[in-house]
Amino acid sequence: MQGENGERLFASWSGNFYGGGYSVILYSNSPEKPFKEMSIYIHELDVFLEERYNYLDVLKNQIQEQRKSFNINMQQRKISQSNNPIEQLQILRQEIYDRGECDYFEFLVEQLQMILGTPITAKENEEMVDRYRECLKPLINDLFNHVQNMEMSDIDDGVLFPKPTSLPNGYGYWLEKISDYISGAGYSPLYWEERLKQIFAGKFIMEYKSYQELYVIILACMNELE
């Protein structure tokens, strides 16, 4: 503890030497100066904590009221609608940011933007991906309604990540690796690419120009498997 004029004070072990609930003796690094005592009285501490905690309740109530008012204002502000799913997602992305951000909704928008916007190389794969993309339109509508109504809670996103039972056990591990890689983390494709090719051999045309395309094709394939 710092005293005056560079003096340093060192505390003893706590006790109740001077009638307080807790007391410490402060010794100066200057031998000629007398020690000081400092006591903490429990009833004073109780009064202090009650005052401060009650103030936190006031702050919490004010924040809740401000949030409630903000939510009402945002509910009344109508989100623009577009018949183009990609344009709609871009609108929703900005609205999510304006309405207080939500990591879960931002993740959904990013996934949907990738799935809808990634070019597909092989015509056979493109037809399969188009069918998958069509299945995702209700999810975009659900996301729109949740953002419009300020319902920042989970929605049924199962269609985004199909879970067929016909694939070999452990396929999800390798799917997670390509997902991590696309998001900027995880292992090099040297670790997981060949394993994914083995798992999905014969299930779609193995032509792709990016790992985003491979990921989208895999999801579309899974959507059609049982």
VENNORCOR-V553538 format. One record per pair of residues at least 6 apart in sequence whose C-alpha atoms are under 8 Angstrom apart, sorted by the first residue. I is the first residue (numbers start at 1). J is the second residue. If there is no record, write none. Layout:
# VENNORCOR-V553538
I_J + I_J
This chain:
# VENNORCOR-V553538
1_8 + 1_9 + 1_10 + 2_8 + 2_9 + 3_9 + 7_28 + 7_29 + 7_30 + 8_28 + 8_29 + 9_26 + 9_27 + 9_28 + 9_29 + 10_26 + 10_27 + 10_28 + 10_29 + 11_24 + 11_25 + 11_26 + 11_27 + 12_24 + 12_25 + 12_26 + 12_27 + 13_24 + 13_25 + 14_22 + 14_23 + 14_24 + 14_25 + 15_22 + 15_23 + 15_24 + 16_22 + 16_23 + 16_24 + 16_39 + 17_23 + 17_24 + 18_37 + 18_39 + 19_39 + 20_39 + 20_40 + 20_41 + 20_42 + 21_39 + 21_40 + 21_41 + 21_42 + 22_39 + 22_40 + 22_41 + 23_37 + 23_38 + 23_39 + 23_40 + 24_37 + 24_38 + 24_39 + 25_35 + 25_36 + 25_37 + 25_38 + 26_35 + 26_36 + 26_37 + 26_38 + 27_34 + 27_35 + 27_36 + 28_34 + 28_35 + 71_150 + 74_99 + 74_148 + 74_149 + 74_150 + 75_148 + 75_149 + 75_150 + 77_148 + 78_148 + 79_91 + 79_92 + 79_95 + 79_148 + 80_88 + 80_91 + 81_88 + 82_88 + 85_116 + 85_137 + 85_140 + 86_113 + 86_116 + 86_117 + 89_109 + 89_112 + 89_113 + 89_140 + 92_109 + 92_144 + 92_147 + 93_106 + 93_109 + 95_147 + 96_102 + 96_105 + 96_106 + 96_147 + 99_150 + 102_152 + 104_154 + 105_143 + 105_152 + 114_212 + 114_216 + 115_133 + 115_216 + 116_133 + 118_212 + 118_213 + 118_216 + 119_213 + 120_126 + 120_208 + 120_213 + 121_207 + 121_208 + 121_209 + 122_205 + 122_207 + 122_208 + 124_204 + 124_205 + 125_204 + 125_205 + 125_217 + 128_217 + 128_220 + 128_221 + 129_216 + 129_217 + 129_220 + 129_221 + 131_220 + 132_220 + 132_223 + 135_159 + 136_159 + 136_160 + 139_156 + 139_157 + 139_159 + 142_155 + 143_155 + 146_152 + 146_153 + 159_223 + 160_219 + 161_219 + 162_219 + 162_222 + 162_223 + 163_222 + 163_223 + 164_222 + 164_223 + 164_225 + 164_226 + 165_225 + 165_226 + 166_225 + 166_226 + 167_199 + 168_199 + 171_196 + 171_199 + 174_192 + 174_195 + 174_196 + 175_196 + 177_186 + 177_187 + 177_192 + 178_186 + 178_189 + 178_192 + 178_193 + 178_211 + 178_215 + 179_215 + 180_186 + 180_187 + 181_187 + 181_188 + 181_189 + 182_211 + 182_212 + 197_206 + 200_218 + 203_221 + 204_217 + 204_221 + 208_214
